[in-house]
Amino acid sequence: MQSYKELVRAFSNIDNERDMEKFLGEILTESELDALVFRWRLMKDLYHGETQRHIAEKHHISLCKITRGSKILKNKNSITLKLLKETENK
């Protein structure tokens, strides 16, 4: 758990997009980055009101991959929801 907290601290210390992009590229493989970007895309689809079934059909994935994101966005205290709102307002 200490390594997790160290990683969180490392992320928190990065204060610009260029450094974050470089850091992510250094610690994640291309497939890990693709998975992270895909997860964000699913969250955005849900945020924009697309149904889970439509998202599953569009991306050819199971509903199970989408359910977690849906639950997260239903929580009004979700950091992900906050970030999506901020991203949309820019």
Secondary structure, DSSP 8 states (H G I E B T S, - for coil): -HHHHHHHHHHHH--SHHHHHHHHHHHS-HHHHHHHHHHHHHHHHHHTT--HHHHHHHHT--THHHHHHHHHHH-TT-HHHHHHHHHHT-
